């Protein structure tokens, strides 16, 4: 009998070992996250499939047919679609919870349920198919979003304005130039690592891995390791600016 008991205990211990650690909890998603994604939806009644925000095991996806955003928040096994208008009364700090129904729990523990559609009710675009292959991509600059937003607002002459982005192909830390259709130009400095003069690069590695896509991009084009010598200004001429290959700091040195 003792042998049988020992065998049972041994098999139970082995089964517990093979189970492995429990999966991590789903990433936290707030009402503000949904409202950020809603900026990329389409309000046109003719594009009803693009009026939704997709919640999936990867996170939140939204598109209007010309632009697409994806907010990385893995771990949600429930797939459904929500209309932005149903989220207007959801507090920004309320946290998503899904248990048969889609609900948000506020900091005051108030529960707000919102309507949703299931995958068989919505023909949402397969946004995964338009992701560019990582092997064809190369980081050219990392810029501060707040600075970029201000610069674009300064260059926007009208609702139909467009900008062209210019960057030095062999120097990640040179100023990035934005030019609108009228020839107005703006410059923004890239962000660099806290230590050293290396460009700060980001890539959605976890998303590509979850979709079983290659995550290896082309090597970033780093800046020269030795700074370029500043030109000697002419007599009574203006002082030279630091728009050369040094980059990564202030536009004017």
N, C-alpha and C positions, 0 to 999 in steps of 0.2 A: 504493500500500500504506500509505503514511504517513497518507493521508486516512482510510482505513478504520480504522486503529488509533486515530486521534484520535477518530473517531466512536464507536468501541466504548467508549473511555475516558469520553467525554462522556455516553453513555447510562448507563454504570455509575454515574457520579457522580450523575446525576439520580435514578436508582433509589434510591441510598443516601439522598439528601435527602428523597425522598418517604416513606421508611420511618419517619422521625421517631425520637424518642428511645425507648429500650426502656421497657416498662411498669415502674413501680416494684415492688419486691418486696412480697409479701403482708405485711400488718401482723402483728407478733409476737403470738402467742397462747400463753399459758402454761397449765399445769395448774390454777393458781389461778383463771384466767378461766373455765374450764369448771366449776369447783366453785362459783363465784359464780353462774353461770347456772343450775346445778342446783338452787339454792334456790327457783326458780320452777317446777320440774317437779311432776308429780303422781305419787305412788307407788301410786295405786289401780289394781288390776288391771283394773277396768272401764274405765279411761281410758288404755289402752295407748298410744294415739297421742300422749298428753301426757306420757309418761314419757321422752321423748327431748329431746336438745339438737340443734338444727339448726345445722350448719356450712354456710355458703353464701358467695357472693362478697361479701356485705356484712359478715358476722361471725357471731356466735352468737345464736340466738334460743331462748327457752324459755318455756313457759306451762303453767299448771295449769287454765286455763279461766276463772279469775277475775282473775288478774294475769299480766302478761307483761313480760319484760325482754329487751332486745336490746343486746348488747355490740358496739359499732362497731369492726370490725376488717376493713377491705376488702382485696380482692386475692386471695382464695382462690377459684380457679376450680372447685374440687372441691366438690360438694354431697353431704353424707351426714348420717347421724343416729347419735348415740351415746347410750347409756344411762348415767345417772350412776353406777350401781353398777360399771360397767366402769372408772371413773376413780378408784376409791378408792385404788389403789396408785400412782397417778401423782404424783410429787413436785410440789409447788406451783410450783417454779421450772423444771420441765421445759418445753421448748419444742415446740410442735406442728410436725410435718412430715408432708406427705402425698405419697406416691409410689406410688400403687396401693393402699397400705395406710396406715392411720392410725397414726402413731407419735409418741412423745414422746421427746425426747433430753434427758437430765438434764445437770446441770453436770459430772458425772463421765463424760459421753459414753456413759452407759448408755442403750440403746435399748429402749423398752417399747412393744410393739404392743398396740392395743386393738381389739376388734371394733366393727364399724359396719354400718349398714344403708344401702342405696341408696334414692334417691327412689321407685323403683317398688315398694319393699317396705314403705314407711311412708306412711300418709295423714296427714301433718302439717297442722295448721290453716294457712290462708293468713292469717298474722298481718298482712301488709301491708294487707289490706282494712279493718282496724279502726283504722288510724292516723287520728287526727283531722286535719282539714284545717287547715293552718297559718294560713289567713286567718281562722279562728275562734278562734285562740288568742292569749293575751296574758300576758306574764310579770308575776306579781304580787309575787314575792319569791324570792330565792336564799338558801337556808339551809345551814349546815354539817351534813353528814351525821352526824358524831359527836355533835354537840349534839342533833340531832333524834332520834337513836336513844336517847340517855339520857332525853330528855323523854318519849318514847313509852313507854319501859320504866317510868318513874315513874307514868304515867297508866293503865297497863294493869292493871285490877283482876282480870281473869280471861281465859281463852282466847277468850271471845266478845266481849271489849271492842271498842269502836269509838270513833273520835274524829271530831269535826267541826272543820274548819279555818276560822278567821275571819281575814280580812286586810282592811286599809283599802284600798278600791278606787282611791283617788287618791294613794296614798303607798306606794311600793315599799319604803321603809325604816322604816316603822312596825313595832312588834312584831307578830309573827304569833301568834295565840292558838289553842291547841288545847284542846278540851273533850271529856271522855269522857261516857259515858252516865249517870254519877252526878253530873255537874256539877263534877267536879274540873277545874281549868283550869291550863294551862301557857303560858308565853310564851317565844318564841325570837326573837332579833334576826337580821334578814337580814344577809347579807354584802354589802359594798359594794366598789367599785373602790378600789385602792390610792390613786389620785389623785382627789381630789374626792369629792363625795357623790352618786355615781351608783350605781344598783343594778347588781350583777354578774349578767348574763343569759347563759344558754346555750341553744342550740337545735341539734338534730341535723341540721344543714344538709346534710352530706354524704350522710346516709341518705336524706333527702327528694329530693335531687338524683339519687341513683342510681336511685330509684324513679320519677323524672320527675314528682315532685309539687311543687306550689308551696311555696316556702320563706318567703314574705313573711308575717310575723305582724302582728298589730295593734301599734301603737307602745306601748312600755312606758309605764306611768303613772309618770312621774318625780316626785320629791319637789319641794316648793316650793323655789325658789332662795334665798329669804330665810328664815332660821329664825324660828320663832314666839317671841314674847316669853314668858318664864316668868311665871306668875302670882305675885303677891305673897302669901306665906303669912300667914295670920291670926296675931295675937299669941298666943304660946305654942302655936301649932299645929304640925303636922308639916311638914317641908320637902317641897316638891312634887317629884315624880319627873319624869323626862323621857320620859313615855309619850306625849307629843304627837306632832307631825308631824316631829320631827327625825330620829329613827331612825338605823339604820346603825351604832350603836356599842354602848355598854353600856346595859342596861336601866335602871340607876339613875344614869346620867350619868357 
